[in-house]
C-alpha cells in the first residue's frame, strides 16, 4: 500500500513540476504571442496632458465603438494587468 502512495506522490510531483514549467514561458514566446516586451520610442507615445488619439474598437456584440462616441462624457478607464508574483 505504501508503494502506491509513493508512486502517486511522485506522479503528482512530476505533474505539478510540468505545469509550473509550462507556465513560465520565455520572453521570446511572449513577443511571438503579442506580448508587450517592446520599449516604446518617443515617436510612439503621448505626453502627459495630450488628447487621446481617435480610435475604434469592436464591442462584444460585434458593433464598433469609437472614442468619439463618448465626447463630453466623463471617462472611466479600467486597466487590468496579470502579473506573476
MOCORZI-V992177 format. One record per residue. N is the residue number from 1. SS is DSSP state (A for helix, B for strand, O for the rest). Layout:
N_SS ; N_SS
This chain:
1_O ; 2_A ; 3_A ; 4_A ; 5_A ; 6_A ; 7_A ; 8_A ; 9_A ; 10_A ; 11_A ; 12_A ; 13_A ; 14_A ; 15_A ; 16_A ; 17_A ; 18_A ; 19_A ; 20_A ; 21_A ; 22_A ; 23_A ; 24_O ; 25_O ; 26_O ; 27_A ; 28_A ; 29_A ; 30_A ; 31_A ; 32_A ; 33_O ; 34_O ; 35_O ; 36_O ; 37_O ; 38_O ; 39_O ; 40_O ; 41_O ; 42_O ; 43_O ; 44_O ; 45_O ; 46_O ; 47_O ; 48_O ; 49_O ; 50_O ; 51_O ; 52_O ; 53_O ; 54_O ; 55_O ; 56_B ; 57_B ; 58_B ; 59_O ; 60_O ; 61_O ; 62_O ; 63_O ; 64_B ; 65_B ; 66_B ; 67_A ; 68_A ; 69_A ; 70_A ; 71_O ; 72_O ; 73_O ; 74_O ; 75_O ; 76_O ; 77_O ; 78_O ; 79_O ; 80_O ; 81_O ; 82_O ; 83_O ; 84_O ; 85_O
